[in-house]
Amino acid sequence: MKLANHAATLSFSNGSPNIELPIYSGRMGPDVIDIRKLYGQTGMFTYDPGFLSTAACQSAITYIDGDKGELLYRGYPIEQLARQCDYLDTCFLLLKGDLPKIQERKDFHQLIISHTMVHEQMQFFLRGFRRDAHPMAVLTGLVGALSAFYHDSTDINNPAHREIAAIRLISQMPTLVAMAYKYGVGQPYMYPRNELSYAGNFLRMMFGTPCEDYQVNPVLEHALDRIFILHADHEQNASTSTVRLCGSSGTNPFAAIAAGVACLWGPAHGGANEACLNMLEEIQRQGGVAHIGRFIEQVKDKSTGIKLMGFGHRVYKNYDPRAKLMQETCHEVLANLGLDNDPLFKLARELEKIALEDDYFVQRKLYPNVDFYSGIVQRAIGIPVNLFTGIFALARTVGWMAQLNEMIGDPEYKIGRPRQLFTGSAPRDVKPLEER
Ligand code: CMC
């Protein structure tokens, strides 16, 4: 961050003196006006619900150019990472700042793959949940509970503790997600196998049973790995900001990540892939392609409250680059499984085409986001709809940890404490009960 060669002057219509505010430039993206002294100098706050104009931190991890539809992890375009690297390379990149060299890659893969087994007691903890609990409710609990299992890595201010917590979380998230699934369907948990890849191991823990050998399908393994890469980080979104805010109090890393999982669950964020698939199935039930016109009319009628799930993004005002990659993967998976004529995929393509030509979406710059196609891919792999957000959480864990590490290492970081514009009652006295 460097001081820009100009500053902002804030003037007031009531005659209060002007104040000068410094402006900083990042490497790319909009400059920022430093308002940290605003309250001290004027007694006023800024008002920005939803942080539409607020940079809450400086970060060197992920960069999004929403107008261009560009996403970079540590400077590398998402398209190159998705095509030339795997998810664990991406994890190394996000955590350490650059892609691993040959030996680093071997060591890191080995480190993650050999720490996938969870504490045996975890399965008894899991048994406390109802079998029909939503997997995100279960995951929020399981991830939070890790701090009760690993007392040796709970000091967020200790870099070694954070490193161990990151390795444990990245290694064990697939095991926890698969356990949550197996518990729901009443099948025995599958212990991880260290000779498999990260994604292959997850597939086996999900779909293998102790009764027979499980052969990993390389196309599905590759597709899943790509889903993980595309969801690994996404700048200061709601769940990442939640993790940062939660971690800013000094709580332990497992608790901070559990807060991220809870935030991700919402349908406007990670829950959108589940909501998107449910939406496609509902359109299919109502008549499929023939019902699209009616559905779009409902979306445009604000009184219905219906949104086109998988469309729109706070930052992308262009095609989400992850959606293009996901569409490519969708083709590969459906072809491999002989599902080229999958009616939901056809419906999604048609819906996308119609929406992209419609004035309502064009004017508001609403384009497909990553969730538009990821649900179709996951469903084809056999992942149940209510586990989609759990897969997202698994993949995003590394991003959350990288952002948490960055925050703790930032000398300018403080406990997060937003202020407010108070609109409630003026001071008043409590009246005796009979006079209220
Ligand atoms: N369908 C219909 N209208 C929409 C949609 C949509 N999906 N998204 C935004 N709009 C409209 C919105 O009603 C508003 O219209 P108007 O100007 O007439 O009031 C306008 O577009 C601007 O929307 P906004 O709500 O101010 O935009 P936002 O930046 O606050 O919201 C969003 C971003 C992602 C919450 C929203 O686009 C949305 O709810 N999309 C559907 C859910 C979804 O797919 N979420 C996944 C996001 S990507 C995965 C992730 O990162 O978690």
Boltz pocket constraint, residues with backbone or C-beta under 6 A from the ligand:
constraints:
  - pocket:
      binder: B
      contacts: [[A, 234], [A, 237], [A, 267], [A, 268], [A, 269], [A, 270], [A, 272], [A, 299], [A, 306], [A, 307], [A, 308], [A, 309], [A, 310], [A, 311], [A, 312], [A, 313], [A, 314], [A, 315], [A, 364], [A, 366], [A, 369], [A, 370], [A, 371]]
      max_distance: 6.0
